[in-house]
Amino acid sequence: MLTRHFYFTFLVLLATSYSALAQTPYGVWANRDCEVLTTGSHCLFFERIDNLFVVKYFNLVRGEEMHRCRAYGEVHFRDTSVVYKHLDYQPDSLIHPSSVGEFADSVLLIKGMHGTQVLYPVEPINLVQPYEMEYAHKDNLGKCLQEWMLGVRLELKEADNLFRFGAGTNNHSFMFHIQNGFVYCRAARIKSTNGGTLFAQNIRLYNDGTYREASMASHNYHRAVEKLVVDSTLFNPHACVYDSVGFYWSVLRYDSTCIVLNGCNEEYFFYRPGIDNSGLVEWFGVGE
């Protein structure tokens, strides 16, 4: 059995080994039972405690000592049932940085349900000003799919009971979507090529009243940090294809500003964001 001193030393060494990766508090973080996306104005936090899954979303304005929360959502799944749901479209309240993660010595410390969680860097993100993205042609479809999915999109419509946050990094995809009894929260790895996109969820919390699912990888950090390897032979625009890794969304058709993928039982449309796109509320830089 590991002593407490040995375990603490192990955590320090692990954190030190990732110091080159964790140069910024903004990015994707994880440990065995948690995952966090933190950006300039947004935080999405997944936590597992036995058979309870907790998801919290914050839209915030960062301050030196306290942050101001502008929108907040929280959902609890016990097994596959939604047992708690709270949405606040305009809280305008002060929150402590520990609620959305404090960056210290290359790790992220965040207040969980039963104490502080220590999370390790998975992928940094680079916050940038709006820029002109590439136009699609046959030789850069993978690059466009990666680039066009980047950034933060947010829709909050209290009159329509809609609360939807979505974010794409270079290697991951996140969702917090609640509307009229429909709940879908996810953390996934994603990789695009000219044949399409490989989509692999490591956290999936879904309940539409009929179909229900609540799952997280057994060791979430190991899964989240693992790089996807695309098997290009599995792309098939005429079929829904998946293997033990994830779903293969194949390119059906495209023009210079729109790529359509076969997303299994429906078509997924990805549009090139213009530099003045009002739906993209935070922009991320292109990376590996």
Helices and strands as residue ranges (DSSP letters): H 4-17, E 27-31, E 34-38, E 42-49, E 52-61, E 67-78, E 81-88, E 93-95, G 97-99, E 102-104, E 107-112, E 115-124, E 127-128, H 141-148, E 151-157, G 158-160, E 162-168, E 172-179, E 182-193, E 196-207, E 212-216, H 220-225, G 232-234, E 241-242, E 247-255, E 258-262, E 267-271, E 280-284
